[in-house]
């Protein structure tokens, strides 16, 4: 594209003042500099934009056409600058976020309500489609913040630890695991294990069970609610976050046992582009997440698992 904003400003200034000298005063440029720019524009476009009539420069038909666009574009730019400056002063903006696990969307709404009370002018947009590829979407500029348990090594992104959770084996109350304090990996060989699809993204399967030589029967189920109903019916077991199933465990609908004697833990992080790590309404959201996200307290030494259940 041959035209730049400065060219549009030049055309508008000359059209309104009728003189390169007066236009130069408005734009803080010399007459010779403006004359050089004007000749350059006309050369690029292949058409004269002004004619000299006496001591005044008047628009040609081509110049009139360009002036219409120049005023529209410059007006829109001025409006955008005004809005952006106002957003900065009023802590306004848009925060686009996603999580790496669908179950996180269960506890996000109450947290978002707290956030909205502090930043009422920040629009929070949750991108569920980005759940399976948060890094890709962050680097593409499609989202601003991802809540993740996977390790992030890309130097264009920064991360901050926000909370840790525990993955537990859930089964029907009458299951044989009810008599045990924890479940050994080898005991899953003869079980049907419900996981979220696709199986190659299940970190419990890929990073814990398969490396240990454990290959249970796998059933892929999209929704947490469907998984828990299948488990309650005694059709299999699942490995889920303790906070996600705690109400069902407390009601007696499910039993939960640590997976291995030490248990499995995940460290969750807020991941974002470096520039956003300094934006106040982004850091405020992370502060709130760190304070109110689900946590599990236990005296056992944690074992960190970069895993999606």
Secondary structure, 3 states (H helix, E strand, C coil): CCCCHHHHHHHHHHHHHCCHHHHHHHHCCCHHHHHHHHHHHHHHHCCCCEEEECCEEEECHHHHHHHHHHHHHHHHHHHHHHHHHHHHHCCCEEEEEEECCHHHHHHHHHHHHHHHHHCCCEEEEECHHHHHHHHHHHHCCCCCEEEECCCCCCCCEEEEEEEEEEEEEEECCCCHHHHCCEECHHHHCCCEEEECCCHHHCHHHHHHHHHHCCCCEEEECCCHHHHHHHHHCCCCEEEEEHHHHHHHHHHCCCEEEEECCCCEEEEEEEEEEHHHHHCHHHHHHHHHHHHHCCCCCCCCCCCECCCCC
